[in-house]
């Protein structure tokens, strides 16, 4: 599962029953070890080297650990990297490499272990977390949300659009959808239902609260797919795409690829929710009045907010138009420096941002582990083995079936990061083994589906537990709506996205 500010919200308070259960058999901690050990004990499949099979065993144990989370995700990733490094003569290098004159496995394994920390994508993720910190510290994110609520809050439907637009405006610079939606949008809208006597865990929740909460979580899943910087696992997926399938995806490539799907979904989303999960209250004056009062407390736009707005617009411009001149990570790091110099945030603020540092360690280790699957030859072996079994199907049919499997198996995951790490290299490897399959289109479809799959369950992505825990969406409604909107989002990706990707090449 993901870090608190990466994909998951704050942990729910532990009940006495949960506390008691926590002192029982530590199966969550032992199961990853059991899985890794059991796999390692079996002989490797035909065509796969012994050291590659051992590496896969450790990788599988890490994935199980990420799913069960007996320790924080970053710690699990670090354990996996350290274990591979210590056992490198047996799991990382082939006999031919070890027999090579002058080869030093200790040095080579350490270089591999630290490779994730020199990865530009990992540092872009880290930098984007600092952008979100700037929104929080300056108050600009809250101001944007309140301005939209004040302007569009007289009708429930337009209020839904205000919530959607607020998330959209924050998404390009907030790679934590939990921080964006759960930490910025939710604290604003949670105050609105009470103005109409709409209460949580009560039949009155359907007055307006249920509509607002579902619109908010659905909107953030769309914006998470719309921008590569809209959700941290997107950036991890981009790195895996280049390492596994040699498919490079820039910030602009990602946005253009999803734009027709994302723009349409955002335009119709509040209206869809309005009809599929209708509010009882259709209009009122209370919401814009409340938002106006809150804006009054904030006062005039501060110099700090103006500085941040200029910096993020500069970053966005360079990300879109400056790719041939300056690397996206360089742009992001330069903005961090300017944020400190211009006192938008302090260095102490940066040091105290545990979510960013945790994510840096976590993703650096996952990048190294995923790269290790390539290094030992596991990905190529798997691609060849599976591809040989799909000769009787058309490339398009294989692509759509694999996309559906990738999307709906997210019911099994409580973290998009864990899903990316476990499933993306496998799916890419299968696609590489299918003759005639357009690998770039297939890769884009897989990575673009990551955000929208967060609509499926109450635990599918970081903000999900926040909105589920609000009390305005009963469990049966959440699961039902998750299926309905999950299918709608998936169909939109296929029906609009596939022809569009074929058009843009």
C-alpha positions in Angstrom: 0.0 0.0 0.0 1.1 3.5 -0.6 2.5 6.1 1.6 0.0 8.4 3.4 0.4 11.3 1.1 1.2 9.4 -2.1 -1.9 7.3 -2.6 -3.5 6.6 0.8 -5.1 8.9 3.2 -4.4 9.0 6.9 -4.7 5.7 8.5 -8.1 5.0 10.2 -8.0 4.8 14.0 -7.5 1.2 15.1 -10.4 -0.3 16.9 -10.0 -2.4 20.0 -10.6 -5.5 17.9 -8.0 -4.5 15.4 -5.5 -3.8 18.1 -6.1 -7.2 19.6 -5.7 -8.8 16.2 -2.5 -7.0 15.7 -0.9 -9.0 18.6 -1.8 -12.3 16.9 0.2 -14.4 14.4 2.3 -12.0 12.3 1.1 -13.5 9.0 1.5 -10.2 7.1 5.2 -10.2 7.8 5.7 -13.9 7.2 3.7 -14.3 4.1 6.1 -12.4 1.8 9.0 -14.5 3.1 7.0 -17.7 2.6 6.1 -16.7 -1.0 9.7 -15.8 -1.9 11.0 -19.0 -0.3 8.4 -21.2 -1.9 9.2 -19.9 -5.4 12.9 -20.2 -4.9 12.6 -23.9 -3.9 11.0 -24.8 -7.2 13.3 -25.4 -10.2 13.3 -22.6 -12.7 11.0 -22.9 -15.7 12.6 -24.1 -19.0 14.6 -21.4 -20.6 15.1 -19.2 -17.5 18.4 -19.1 -15.7 18.6 -20.1 -12.1 19.8 -16.7 -10.9 16.9 -15.0 -12.7 14.4 -17.3 -11.0 15.9 -16.4 -7.6 15.6 -12.7 -8.4 12.0 -13.2 -9.4 11.3 -15.0 -6.1 12.6 -12.0 -4.1 10.6 -9.6 -6.4 7.4 -11.6 -5.8 8.0 -11.4 -2.1 8.4 -7.6 -2.3 5.1 -7.4 -4.2 3.2 -9.4 -1.6 4.8 -7.2 1.0 3.6 -4.1 -0.8 0.1 -5.5 -1.0 -0.1 -6.6 2.7 2.1 -3.7 4.1 3.6 -5.2 7.3 6.0 -2.3 7.0 5.8 0.9 5.1 6.2 0.5 1.3 9.6 2.3 1.2 11.0 0.0 3.9 9.8 -3.1 2.0 11.4 -1.8 -1.3 14.6 -1.1 0.6 14.6 -4.6 2.1 14.2 -6.1 -1.3 17.1 -4.1 -2.8 19.4 -4.8 0.1 18.6 -8.5 0.0 19.4 -8.7 -3.7 22.6 -6.8 -3.2 23.8 -9.0 -0.4 22.9 -12.2 -2.4 24.0 -10.7 -5.8 26.4 -13.5 -6.8 23.4 -15.9 -6.7 20.5 -13.7 -7.9 21.8 -10.7 -9.9 24.6 -12.0 -12.1 24.9 -14.9 -14.5 27.8 -17.4 -14.2 29.3 -15.9 -17.3 29.4 -12.5 -15.7 30.9 -13.9 -12.5 33.6 -15.7 -14.5 34.6 -12.6 -16.4 38.1 -11.5 -15.5 38.2 -8.4 -13.4 34.5 -8.4 -12.7 33.7 -7.3 -9.2 30.2 -8.4 -8.1 30.3 -6.3 -4.9 30.8 -3.0 -6.8 28.5 -3.9 -9.6 25.7 -4.9 -7.2 26.0 -1.7 -5.2 25.9 0.3 -8.5 22.7 -1.5 -9.3 21.2 -0.9 -5.8 21.8 2.8 -6.0 20.7 3.2 -9.6 17.2 4.2 -8.7 18.5 7.2 -6.7 20.2 8.6 -9.9 17.0 8.2 -11.9 15.6 11.4 -13.3 12.0 10.3 -13.0 12.3 9.5 -9.3 13.6 13.0 -8.7 10.8 14.5 -10.8 8.4 12.7 -8.5 10.1 14.2 -5.5 10.1 17.7 -7.0 6.5 17.5 -7.8 5.7 16.7 -4.2 7.4 20.0 -3.3 5.1 21.8 -5.7 2.2 20.4 -3.7 3.9 21.7 -0.5 4.0 25.1 -2.1 0.2 25.0 -2.7 -0.4 24.0 0.9 2.0 26.5 2.5 0.9 29.4 0.4 -2.8 28.7 0.6 -3.2 29.0 -3.2 -4.8 25.6 -3.5 -7.5 26.3 -1.0 -8.1 29.8 -2.5 -8.7 28.3 -6.0 -11.2 25.8 -4.6 -13.1 28.4 -2.6 -13.2 30.9 -5.6 -14.8 28.2 -7.8 -17.3 27.2 -5.1 -18.3 30.8 -4.6 -18.7 31.4 -8.3 -20.5 28.1 -9.2 -22.2 27.1 -5.9 -25.7 28.3 -6.4 -26.8 25.1 -8.2 -25.7 21.6 -7.1 -24.9 20.7 -10.7 -22.6 23.7 -11.2 -21.1 23.0 -7.8 -20.1 19.6 -9.1 -18.4 21.3 -12.0 -16.6 23.6 -9.5 -15.3 20.6 -7.6 -14.1 19.0 -10.8 -12.4 22.2 -12.1 -10.6 22.8 -8.8 -9.1 19.3 -9.0 -8.2 19.8 -12.7 -6.4 23.1 -11.9 -4.3 21.5 -9.2 -3.6 18.2 -10.9 -0.6 19.1 -13.1 1.5 20.1 -10.1 0.2 17.7 -7.4 1.5 14.1 -7.9 -0.2 13.0 -4.7 -3.9 12.7 -5.5 -4.4 12.3 -1.8 -2.8 15.6 -1.1 -4.7 17.2 -4.0 -8.2 15.8 -3.4 -8.1 14.4 0.1 -6.0 17.3 1.5 -7.2 20.3 -0.5 -10.5 19.7 -2.1 -12.1 17.5 0.5 -11.5 19.9 3.5 -13.4 22.6 1.5 -16.4 20.5 0.4 -16.8 18.6 3.6 -18.2 21.8 5.1 -20.9 22.2 2.4 -23.4 19.4 3.1 -24.1 20.6 6.6 -25.3 23.9 5.2 -28.3 21.9 3.7 -28.7 19.7 6.7 -27.2 16.8 4.8 -25.5 14.5 7.5 -23.1 11.6 7.2 -24.2 8.1 8.0 -27.8 9.3 7.7 -30.5 9.1 5.0 -30.1 12.9 4.6 -26.6 12.2 3.1 -28.3 11.9 -0.3 -29.5 15.6 -0.1 -26.2 16.8 -1.4 -23.3 15.2 0.4 -23.3 11.9 -1.5 -23.3 13.8 -4.9 -20.4 16.0 -3.9 -18.3 13.3 -2.5 -18.7 10.9 -5.4 -18.1 13.7 -7.9 -14.9 14.7 -6.1 -13.4 11.2 -6.0 -14.4 10.5 -9.6 -12.9 13.8 -10.8 -9.6 13.1 -9.2 -9.3 9.7 -10.8 -9.8 11.3 -14.2 -7.2 14.1 -13.6 -4.8 11.4 -12.2 -4.9 9.9 -15.7 -4.8 13.2 -17.5 -1.4 14.3 -16.4 1.8 12.3 -16.0 2.4 14.5 -12.9 -1.2 14.1 -11.7 -0.3 10.9 -9.7 3.1 9.6 -8.5 2.7 6.1 -9.9 2.3 7.5 -13.4 5.9 8.6 -13.3 7.0 5.2 -12.1 5.0 3.7 -15.0 6.8 6.0 -17.4 10.2 4.8 -16.1 9.1 1.1 -16.4 7.8 1.7 -19.9 11.2 2.9 -21.1 13.2 0.2 -19.2 10.9 -2.7 -20.1 9.5 -1.8 -23.6 11.8 1.0 -24.7 8.8 3.3 -25.1 9.5 6.9 -24.1 6.6 9.0 -22.9 7.1 12.7 -22.3 4.8 15.0 -20.3 3.3 16.3 -23.6 2.9 12.8 -25.1 0.9 11.7 -22.1 -1.4 14.7 -22.0 -2.1 14.6 -25.8 -2.7 10.8 -25.6 -5.4 11.1 -22.9 -6.8 14.6 -23.7 -9.8 13.5 -25.8 -10.8 10.9 -23.2 -10.1 13.0 -20.2 -11.7 16.2 -21.4 -14.9 14.4 -22.4 -15.1 12.6 -19.1 -14.6 15.8 -17.1 -17.2 17.6 -19.2 -19.9 14.9 -18.6 -18.8 13.7 -15.1 -20.9 16.1 -12.9 -23.9 15.5 -15.1 -23.4 11.7 -15.1 -23.3 11.7 -11.3 -26.3 14.1 -11.2 -28.4 11.4 -13.0 -26.9 8.2 -11.7 -26.6 9.4 -8.0 -28.9 12.3 -7.9 -28.9 14.9 -5.1 -32.2 15.8 -3.5 -31.1 19.5 -3.2 -30.9 21.1 -6.6 -30.0 24.7 -5.7 -29.5 27.1 -2.8 -27.7 30.3 -1.7 -25.9 28.9 1.4 -22.8 27.5 -0.3 -21.6 30.6 -2.2 -22.2 32.7 1.0 -20.1 30.3 3.1 -17.3 30.3 0.4 -17.4 34.1 0.3 -17.0 34.2 4.1 -14.0 31.8 4.0 -12.4 33.9 1.2 -12.9 36.9 3.4 -10.9 35.2 6.1 -8.0 34.5 3.6 -7.9 38.2 2.6 -6.3 39.5 -0.5 -4.0 37.4 -2.7 -0.7 37.3 -1.0 2.7 37.9 -2.5 3.6 34.3 -1.6 0.7 33.0 -3.7 1.6 35.2 -6.6 5.1 33.9 -6.6 4.0 30.3 -6.6 1.5 30.9 -9.4 4.2 32.4 -11.6 6.6 29.5 -10.8 4.1 26.8 -11.6 3.0 28.5 -14.8 6.7 28.7 -15.8 7.2 25.0 -15.1 4.1 24.0 -17.1 5.2 26.1 -20.0 8.7 24.5 -20.0 7.3 21.0 -19.6 5.1 21.5 -22.7 7.3 23.5 -25.0 10.9 23.3 -23.6 11.5 19.5 -23.8 14.1 19.9 -26.5 16.0 22.5 -24.5 15.7 21.5 -20.9 14.9 18.3 -19.1 11.6 18.1 -17.2 13.4 17.1 -14.0 15.8 20.0 -14.3 12.8 22.4 -14.6 11.2 20.9 -11.5 14.4 21.1 -9.5 15.0 24.7 -10.6 11.5 25.6 -9.4 12.2 24.1 -6.0 15.3 26.2 -5.7 13.4 29.3 -6.7 10.6 28.4 -4.2 13.2 28.4 -1.4 15.0 31.6 -2.6 11.8 33.5 -3.0 10.5 32.2 0.4 7.5 30.4 -0.9 8.6 27.5 1.3 11.5 27.3 3.7 14.3 24.7 3.7 12.8 23.4 7.0 9.5 22.9 5.2 11.3 20.8 2.6 13.2 18.8 5.2 9.9 18.2 7.1 8.1 16.9 4.1 8.3 13.2 5.1 5.9 12.1 2.3 8.4 13.4 -0.4 11.5 11.8 1.2 9.6 8.6 1.8 8.4 8.5 -1.8 12.0 9.2 -3.0 13.3 6.1 -1.3 10.3 4.0 -2.1 10.3 4.7 -5.9 14.1 4.5 -6.2 14.0 1.0 -4.8 11.1 -0.1 -7.0 12.8 1.3 -10.1 15.9 -0.7 -9.3 13.9 -3.9 -8.6 11.9 -3.5 -11.8 15.1 -2.9 -13.8 16.6 -6.0 -12.2 13.8 -8.1 -13.9 15.2 -6.9 -17.2 18.8 -7.3 -16.2 18.5 -11.0 -15.3 16.5 -11.8 -18.4 13.2 -12.6 -16.8 11.1 -10.1 -18.8 12.4 -11.4 -22.1 11.8 -15.0 -21.1 8.3 -14.2 -20.0 7.5 -12.2 -23.2 8.7 -15.0 -25.4 6.9 -17.7 -23.5 3.5 -15.9 -23.4 3.7 -14.5 -26.9 4.2 -18.0 -28.3 0.7 -18.9 -26.9 -1.2 -16.1 -28.5 -0.5 -16.8 -32.2 -4.2 -17.5 -32.9 -5.5 -14.1 -31.8 -5.4 -10.8 -33.6 -3.1 -8.2 -32.1 -6.0 -5.8 -31.5 -7.9 -8.5 -29.6 -4.9 -9.4 -27.5 -4.3 -5.8 -26.7 -7.9 -5.2 -25.5 -8.0 -8.4 -23.5 -4.7 -7.6 -21.8 -5.9 -4.0 -21.1 -9.1 -5.3 -19.5 -7.2 -7.8 -17.3 -4.8 -5.0 -16.3 -7.6 -2.6 -15.4 -10.0 -4.9 -13.5 -7.3 -6.8 -11.6 -7.0 -3.6 -9.6 -9.8 -5.0 -7.5 -7.0 -7.1 -5.9 -4.7 -4.1 -5.1 -5.0 -1.4 -2.4 -2.2 0.6 -4.1 -1.7 1.8 -7.7 2.0 1.8 -7.0 1.9 -1.9 -6.1 -0.3 -2.6 -9.2 2.2 -0.8 -11.4 5.2 -2.6 -9.9 3.6 -6.1 -10.1 1.5 -5.9 -13.3 3.0 -3.4 -15.7 6.3 -5.1 -16.5 4.4 -8.4 -17.0 1.8 -6.9 -19.3 4.5 -5.0 -21.3 6.4 -8.3 -21.6 3.4 -10.1 -23.0 2.7 -7.3 -25.5 6.3 -7.5 -26.7 5.9 -11.1 -27.5 2.8 -10.7 -29.7 3.6 -10.3 -33.4 2.0 -7.3 -35.0 1.0 -5.6 -31.8 1.6 -1.8 -31.7 3.7 -1.7 -28.6 3.6 2.1 -28.2 -0.2 2.2 -28.4 -0.5 -0.7 -26.0 1.9 0.9 -23.5 0.1 4.2 -23.6 -3.3 2.4 -23.0 -1.9 0.6 -20.0 -0.3 3.7 -18.3 -3.3 6.0 -19.1 -5.6 3.6 -17.3 -3.8 3.9 -14.0 -5.7 6.9 -12.7 -9.2 6.0 -13.7 -8.9 2.5 -12.2 -8.9 4.3 -8.9 -12.7 4.6 -9.1 -13.3 0.9 -8.7 -13.2 0.3 -4.9 -13.1 2.2 -1.6 -9.4 1.3 -1.3 -8.4 1.7 -5.0 -6.4 4.9 -4.7 -5.3 7.4 -2.0 -8.3 9.6 -1.7 -10.7 6.7 -1.8 -10.6 5.9 1.9 -11.1 9.6 2.7 -14.3 9.9 0.7 -15.5 6.5 1.8 -14.9 7.4 5.4 -16.8 10.7 5.1 -20.0 8.8 5.7 -21.8 10.3 2.8 -21.4 7.3 0.4 -22.7 4.0 2.0 -20.7 0.9 1.2 -23.3 -0.6 -1.1 -23.5 2.6 -3.1 -19.7 2.9 -3.3 -19.2 -0.6 -4.7 -22.2 -0.2 -7.1 -21.0 3.2 -8.4 -17.4 1.9 -8.6 -18.6 -0.8 -11.1 -20.7 1.6 -13.1 -18.1 4.3 -13.4 -15.3 1.8 -13.8 -17.0 0.4 -16.8 -17.8 3.8 -18.2 -14.2 5.0 -17.8 -12.8 1.8 -19.3 -15.2 1.9 -22.3 -14.3 5.6 -22.9 -10.6 4.7 -22.9 -11.1 2.0 -25.5 -13.8 3.6 -27.7 -12.1 7.0 -27.8 -8.5 6.3 -26.8 -7.7 3.5 -29.2 -8.8 5.3 -32.4 -7.1 8.5 -31.2 -3.8 6.8 -30.4 -3.9 5.2 -33.8 -4.4 8.6 -35.4 -1.6 10.4 -33.6 0.8 7.4 -34.1 
